Amino acid sequence: MTTEKRRYPRYECQGTAGVQIAPGGLSCPATIVNLSAGGCLLVLKEPRCPSHDAVVEVTFTVNNHLFRIPGQVKAKRSDTAFGFEFRSLSESIRRQIESLLEQLIEDIPVRNSLKGPGEQRRHPRLECAGPAAVQIPPDKELRRATIANLSMGGCLMVLRRPQRLSQDTLVELTFDINHLPFRVRGQVKAIRSDTTIGFQFPLLSERLRMRLEDLMKELMDNIMKKQAGRPKPDFGEGR
């Protein structure tokens, strides 16, 4: 499910989730990575193989709002990371999701920039998409991945295959967003699963920092343009 094909922009969020693949079966624990009016990206705690277009039951909790929604598999980023499109939403659920998205949208300019107690991030993160790779020195092998979000201070990547990394491990990261390639040093700071890892950029050159700053402005401008021109969601039609 490429960015160009989506009808609604997606916004980074965090919360517990679950996926019930077979009717009446057990729900597979997961976490939610991003959310839009038409779908979401979930990372399962254990590998699963739902087929493309399979309809499952998706549950997630974000900002203390609990949702239980039919979801159709539309994108597979790894054995644990799947993009789902929402199907057959009631008017009540539609309004609840719209209200939650408004909260997430309002948080974008200030999210994680507050300097209150317990706040870890200094920079807001914006959703993005592009090919990426992780290289763990001294090994020269590149672990293929996709980038899910980006900030001036770090990024979230979804590896194609499970990889066990230790907290604070230093790696080399490469990623390409909007046809702009980057190669930076990364440090493991958040392990959501064996395939979904949050990295911090411990040291950026002035030239790289300026390029990254320009890209962040471009991503923010794109989000604001989409939001300004976004149609009223018609949840009965999917994305």
PLY file of the C-alpha trace (Angstrom):
ply
format ascii 1.0
element vertex 239
property float x
property float y
property float z
element edge 238
property int vertex1
property int vertex2
end_header
0.00 0.00 0.00
2.10 2.92 -1.24
1.73 6.48 -0.02
0.50 7.59 -3.44
-2.43 5.19 -3.33
-3.68 6.24 0.10
-6.70 8.52 0.35
-5.83 9.64 3.88
-2.52 10.62 5.51
-1.34 8.42 8.38
-0.13 9.71 11.73
2.30 8.13 14.13
0.77 6.76 17.32
1.48 4.19 20.00
-0.74 1.68 21.76
-1.54 -1.96 22.35
-3.25 -3.94 19.62
-4.31 -7.40 18.52
-5.20 -9.29 15.34
-7.72 -12.16 15.23
-6.98 -13.97 11.98
-9.47 -16.85 12.26
-13.06 -16.27 13.45
-13.33 -17.38 17.04
-9.57 -17.87 17.28
-7.10 -16.29 19.66
-6.01 -12.70 19.11
-2.33 -12.21 18.24
-0.81 -9.46 20.45
0.58 -6.47 18.58
1.39 -2.77 18.77
0.05 0.01 16.54
2.58 2.20 14.71
0.40 4.61 12.72
-3.26 5.36 12.03
-5.36 7.05 9.33
-9.02 7.48 8.58
-8.83 4.38 6.41
-6.34 2.03 8.02
-3.37 1.37 10.28
0.02 -0.30 10.54
0.40 -2.97 13.23
3.46 -4.90 14.38
2.66 -8.38 15.70
4.73 -9.79 18.55
5.09 -13.11 16.72
5.32 -13.83 12.96
2.03 -14.59 11.23
1.12 -15.15 7.57
-2.32 -13.69 6.78
-2.87 -13.63 3.02
-3.21 -10.42 1.02
-6.79 -9.05 1.16
-7.68 -11.40 4.05
-10.24 -9.80 6.37
-9.37 -10.08 10.07
-10.53 -8.48 13.30
-8.23 -5.67 14.44
-8.25 -4.22 17.95
-6.13 -1.32 19.21
-6.02 1.21 22.02
-4.62 4.70 21.41
-4.90 7.60 23.90
-7.22 5.42 26.03
-9.62 4.93 23.07
-10.38 1.25 22.35
-11.40 0.11 18.85
-12.46 -3.25 17.42
-12.67 -3.08 13.63
-12.72 -5.43 10.61
-9.43 -4.95 8.76
-8.26 -6.13 5.36
-4.57 -6.97 4.81
-3.17 -4.53 2.24
0.57 -4.33 2.91
3.21 -6.68 4.34
6.44 -4.99 5.47
7.83 -8.03 7.27
6.66 -11.28 8.89
5.27 -9.22 11.77
4.44 -5.77 10.30
1.17 -5.46 8.33
-0.86 -2.59 6.92
-4.63 -2.96 7.30
-7.49 -1.18 5.57
-10.62 -0.62 7.65
-13.83 -2.17 6.36
-17.53 -1.63 7.14
-17.28 0.96 9.91
-20.36 2.08 11.81
-21.13 5.78 12.07
-20.25 5.72 15.77
-16.82 4.17 15.18
-16.20 6.52 12.25
-16.77 9.54 14.47
-14.55 8.13 17.23
-11.65 7.57 14.81
-12.11 11.03 13.32
-11.98 12.54 16.82
-8.82 10.56 17.67
-7.15 11.64 14.42
-7.88 15.27 15.24
-6.02 14.77 18.53
-3.05 13.20 16.72
-3.00 15.98 14.11
-3.06 18.69 16.76
-0.14 16.97 18.51
2.14 16.90 15.43
3.84 20.32 15.83
4.55 19.81 19.54
4.68 16.04 19.96
7.73 14.98 21.89
9.14 18.52 21.91
7.91 19.25 25.42
10.55 19.23 28.10
8.37 17.87 30.86
9.34 15.07 33.27
9.75 11.66 31.63
9.72 13.01 28.08
12.38 11.24 26.01
12.22 12.66 22.48
13.35 16.20 21.64
11.96 16.22 18.08
8.53 15.39 16.58
8.43 12.34 14.33
6.62 12.32 11.00
5.42 9.32 9.05
7.32 8.58 5.85
8.04 5.65 3.56
11.07 4.51 1.63
13.64 1.73 1.19
16.22 1.40 3.96
18.93 -0.87 5.31
20.76 -1.54 8.56
24.43 -2.54 8.70
25.85 -3.83 11.98
29.64 -3.28 12.11
31.94 -5.06 11.55
29.56 -7.22 9.49
29.20 -5.88 5.93
25.82 -7.52 5.28
22.93 -5.10 4.79
19.64 -5.97 6.54
16.94 -4.69 4.19
14.18 -2.61 5.75
11.65 0.16 5.21
11.55 3.43 7.12
8.27 4.17 8.93
8.89 7.55 10.54
11.60 10.17 10.85
12.67 13.04 13.09
15.72 15.26 13.39
16.89 12.95 16.14
16.09 9.47 14.87
13.81 7.12 12.95
11.74 3.95 13.14
12.59 1.11 10.74
10.84 -2.17 9.95
13.32 -4.89 8.94
12.25 -7.50 6.39
13.60 -10.31 8.57
13.82 -10.63 12.36
17.06 -9.34 13.84
17.97 -9.33 17.51
19.71 -6.08 18.42
20.81 -4.95 21.86
19.94 -1.59 23.38
22.46 1.17 22.45
24.07 -0.91 19.66
25.70 1.36 17.05
24.85 0.64 13.41
25.02 2.25 9.97
21.65 3.28 8.52
20.76 4.07 4.92
17.36 5.26 3.73
15.79 7.03 0.77
12.78 9.35 1.19
11.32 11.48 -1.62
14.34 10.48 -3.75
16.75 11.89 -1.16
19.32 9.28 0.00
20.84 9.38 3.49
23.58 7.43 5.24
23.87 8.05 8.99
25.17 6.46 12.18
22.31 5.06 14.29
22.00 3.83 17.87
19.32 1.36 18.98
16.95 3.10 21.40
13.54 1.39 21.09
12.89 -2.30 20.33
9.21 -2.81 19.50
9.74 -6.28 18.05
12.41 -8.38 16.29
11.71 -6.41 13.11
10.62 -2.95 14.31
13.44 -0.88 15.79
13.73 2.77 16.80
17.13 4.39 16.18
18.64 7.60 17.47
21.07 9.68 15.40
23.92 10.23 17.90
26.03 12.47 15.66
25.14 14.37 12.47
27.43 16.56 10.40
26.24 20.11 9.76
25.70 19.30 6.09
23.65 16.21 6.88
21.68 18.04 9.54
20.70 20.74 7.03
19.62 18.15 4.43
17.57 16.33 7.06
16.00 19.58 8.22
14.94 20.40 4.64
13.40 16.94 4.28
11.48 17.30 7.56
10.05 20.62 6.39
9.00 18.98 3.12
7.29 16.11 4.98
5.49 18.55 7.29
4.35 20.69 4.36
2.98 17.59 2.62
1.06 16.57 5.75
-0.44 20.02 6.17
-1.42 20.20 2.50
-3.12 16.80 2.70
-4.89 17.82 5.89
-6.08 21.15 4.43
-7.50 19.44 1.35
-8.61 16.16 2.91
-12.23 15.19 2.10
-14.65 14.23 4.81
-13.93 10.53 5.38
-16.34 8.08 3.77
-15.56 5.01 5.83
-18.04 2.81 4.02
-15.77 2.79 0.95
-12.52 1.73 2.62
-9.43 3.90 2.59
0 1
1 2
2 3
3 4
4 5
5 6
6 7
7 8
8 9
9 10
10 11
11 12
12 13
13 14
14 15
15 16
16 17
17 18
18 19
19 20
20 21
21 22
22 23
23 24
24 25
25 26
26 27
27 28
28 29
29 30
30 31
31 32
32 33
33 34
34 35
35 36
36 37
37 38
38 39
39 40
40 41
41 42
42 43
43 44
44 45
45 46
46 47
47 48
48 49
49 50
50 51
51 52
52 53
53 54
54 55
55 56
56 57
57 58
58 59
59 60
60 61
61 62
62 63
63 64
64 65
65 66
66 67
67 68
68 69
69 70
70 71
71 72
72 73
73 74
74 75
75 76
76 77
77 78
78 79
79 80
80 81
81 82
82 83
83 84
84 85
85 86
86 87
87 88
88 89
89 90
90 91
91 92
92 93
93 94
94 95
95 96
96 97
97 98
98 99
99 100
100 101
101 102
102 103
103 104
104 105
105 106
106 107
107 108
108 109
109 110
110 111
111 112
112 113
113 114
114 115
115 116
116 117
117 118
118 119
119 120
120 121
121 122
122 123
123 124
124 125
125 126
126 127
127 128
128 129
129 130
130 131
131 132
132 133
133 134
134 135
135 136
136 137
137 138
138 139
139 140
140 141
141 142
142 143
143 144
144 145
145 146
146 147
147 148
148 149
149 150
150 151
151 152
152 153
153 154
154 155
155 156
156 157
157 158
158 159
159 160
160 161
161 162
162 163
163 164
164 165
165 166
166 167
167 168
168 169
169 170
170 171
171 172
172 173
173 174
174 175
175 176
176 177
177 178
178 179
179 180
180 181
181 182
182 183
183 184
184 185
185 186
186 187
187 188
188 189
189 190
190 191
191 192
192 193
193 194
194 195
195 196
196 197
197 198
198 199
199 200
200 201
201 202
202 203
203 204
204 205
205 206
206 207
207 208
208 209
209 210
210 211
211 212
212 213
213 214
214 215
215 216
216 217
217 218
218 219
219 220
220 221
221 222
222 223
223 224
224 225
225 226
226 227
227 228
228 229
229 230
230 231
231 232
232 233
233 234
234 235
235 236
236 237
237 238
